[in-house]
Amino acid sequence: MPHPLRNHSFRLLFVGRSLSLVGDAVVPVALAFAVLGITGSASAMALVLGCAMVPKLLLLPVGGVVGDRFNSRTVALTTDLVRCVAQLFVGYELLSGHAQLWQIAVAEAIGGAASAFAMPTLPALITGTVEPSELLKANALLGVVSSSSRVGGPALAGILALAASPGWAFVLDGASFAVSAAMLAVIRVRHVPIPRRKMLADLAEGWHEVRSRDWYWTSLIGHAAWNGAAAVLMTLGPGLADEELGGKAVWAVMLQVGAIGLLGGSLLAGRARPRRPILLANLGLATYVLPLGLLAAGAAAPLVLGAYGVAMAGLGFLSPVWETSVQAAIPAVALARVTSYDWLLSLAAMPLGYVLAPLAASAWGASVPLWIAAALVGTACVGTAFVPGVRSFGMQPAQPQPVEA
């Protein structure tokens, strides 16, 4: 059987992407150490995260158009260099001891804007370097690396921050982007050019590709509900773990169990050949109801931990299967735009969860927003089983007419 790592271009892409994923995994913890060390304020951390998120959300549709108009390799290489400079700047300022909050906020805003152009290019990079029969294995490999980085990334960041300085984590991330850019510079990626038109016309065409497929837009509703529910759990979970499950250490263990479950789901996806991939993946995503409901009901810690591991395995399984399905079914000329709408809806749901969860908890108690989140996830994900396109979807590769670039 063919294997994507036997392909020279994908092998270099995989190495570069893997390093950048590891680099990205150390940044959240290091960023928290850095901001709290400078300001001692949790609200300052929210400000910095907002500076990264807002430009990302605003520019994602534009990033999708750029990804389809230009070669994905060129766009990804450029964004890697931009993020490399931004992260090295933050690292240098932290290591020099002269870092200020506004500098970190501006650098994160630049990085967030660059991410809006980088994220839609990944599917095109994969489809442009491997054959259709290798897509699932390629996506599963990247999923395994992403899951593994979530296991080891926070620990590495803590070691760097406590033993030396949070600045070294940013230097590591910047260096990983530099290596990724170097890998992209020497690979060849197939590209399907699109006619040049007005930006609004390109955006409208991308949206048409989304809404014309019932399996796609209904699944996006489920994915958005999942992300909103995840934000609710991340907001309320630490306090509940401390008060009801046995202490702050339980929350740390829960996150590690989730990371291991995510890895297991990614490994399973690489071996699976589901006849109804979208249906099975969405039902797996619906298992997030379990930890939400058990935590709301005040269940014992082992039950909550186990349920969270199962739920994250469902996410780990969904990601490669979903990405492979989309890459196979969406025409190459619209893939980046369709992907950008996917990311936009998913990411936009998370701030709602972050904002609404504490408000609802303060008014009615923490269990109410958890039950609501569970109901939304269950309804949205299981509800896709009633959509004809979801039930009938099978992986049938699209037939682009690529050119080497």
Helices and strands as residue ranges (DSSP letters): G 4-6, H 8-39, H 42-69, H 72-96, H 101-118, H 121-127, G 132-134, H 135-163, H 167-186, E 190-191, H 199-211, H 214-240, I 241-245, H 248-271, H 277-285, G 286-288, H 289-297, H 301-329, G 332-334, H 335-364, H 367-383, G 384-386, H 388-392, E 403-404
